[in-house]
Amino acid sequence: MAKRAVTLKIPGELYDRLKTVIEGTGFRSVTEFAVYVLRDVAAGGKLEEGNTGFTPREVELVRQRLRALGYIE
């Protein structure tokens, strides 16, 4: 069975901010990063250093930004 994709609209300012956030992280696009984060949140919100390629500090910065944007509590 083929996976289907849908379009998720986000504000342009958020897209631009995320583009900056992922620079140098190994994520190839904002879409790839967004899918990763949304899967993680849907699975219980566990960002783990070993799975992301981020340092513990970078993981915490991502968490702080997601909290500030209202995506996680």
LUMSE-637594 format. One record per residue (C-alpha): x, y, z. Coordinates in pm, whole numbers, always signed. Example, Ala and Ser with C-alpha at 12.3 -4.5 7.8 and 13.67 -1.06 7.14 Angstrom:
! residues 2
+--------+--------+--------+
!     px !     py !     pz !
+--------+--------+--------+
!  +1230 !   -450 !   +780 !
!  +1367 !   -106 !   +714 !
+--------+--------+--------+
! end
This chain:
! residues 73
+--------+--------+--------+
!     px !     py !     pz !
+--------+--------+--------+
!     +0 !     +0 !     +0 !
!   +145 !   +338 !   -102 !
!   +188 !   +606 !   +162 !
!    -17 !   +913 !    +92 !
!   +107 !  +1263 !   +156 !
!    -97 !  +1569 !   +242 !
!    -16 !  +1937 !   +258 !
!    +21 !  +2100 !   +597 !
!     +6 !  +2478 !   +590 !
!   +213 !  +2674 !   +838 !
!   +283 !  +3046 !   +861 !
!   +566 !  +3163 !   +637 !
!   +747 !  +3316 !   +934 !
!   +749 !  +2979 !  +1110 !
!   +880 !  +2808 !   +798 !
!  +1161 !  +3063 !   +772 !
!  +1245 !  +3021 !  +1141 !
!  +1254 !  +2643 !  +1109 !
!  +1475 !  +2670 !   +803 !
!  +1725 !  +2858 !  +1019 !
!  +1686 !  +2611 !  +1309 !
!  +1777 !  +2309 !  +1095 !
!  +2088 !  +2458 !   +933 !
!  +2379 !  +2226 !   +997 !
!  +2168 !  +1958 !  +1168 !
!  +2150 !  +1697 !   +895 !
!  +1784 !  +1756 !   +817 !
!  +1757 !  +1811 !   +443 !
!  +1442 !  +2023 !   +452 !
!  +1188 !  +2189 !   +677 !
!   +941 !  +1919 !   +570 !
!  +1177 !  +1642 !   +684 !
!  +1226 !  +1816 !  +1019 !
!   +853 !  +1882 !  +1063 !
!   +768 !  +1518 !   +989 !
!  +1031 !  +1406 !  +1241 !
!   +901 !  +1639 !  +1513 !
!   +535 !  +1557 !  +1449 !
!   +603 !  +1182 !  +1455 !
!   +794 !  +1227 !  +1779 !
!   +515 !  +1429 !  +1939 !
!   +254 !  +1179 !  +1819 !
!   +460 !   +899 !  +1973 !
!   +475 !  +1064 !  +2314 !
!   +710 !  +1358 !  +2274 !
!  +1039 !  +1186 !  +2338 !
!  +1327 !  +1360 !  +2163 !
!  +1635 !  +1151 !  +2221 !
!  +1987 !  +1266 !  +2144 !
!  +2091 !   +941 !  +1976 !
!  +1809 !   +950 !  +1721 !
!  +1840 !  +1312 !  +1611 !
!  +2208 !  +1381 !  +1569 !
!  +2155 !  +1681 !  +1799 !
!  +2356 !  +1750 !  +2109 !
!  +2159 !  +1752 !  +2436 !
!  +2173 !  +2134 !  +2429 !
!  +2032 !  +2145 !  +2075 !
!  +1751 !  +1907 !  +2173 !
!  +1664 !  +2136 !  +2462 !
!  +1666 !  +2441 !  +2235 !
!  +1426 !  +2267 !  +1995 !
!  +1200 !  +2178 !  +2287 !
!  +1205 !  +2538 !  +2411 !
!  +1116 !  +2670 !  +2067 !
!   +834 !  +2420 !  +2023 !
!   +697 !  +2517 !  +2368 !
!   +719 !  +2886 !  +2282 !
!   +528 !  +2819 !  +1960 !
!   +262 !  +2626 !  +2151 !
!   +331 !  +2288 !  +1988 !
!   +428 !  +2108 !  +2309 !
!   +365 !  +2172 !  +2678 !
+--------+--------+--------+
! end
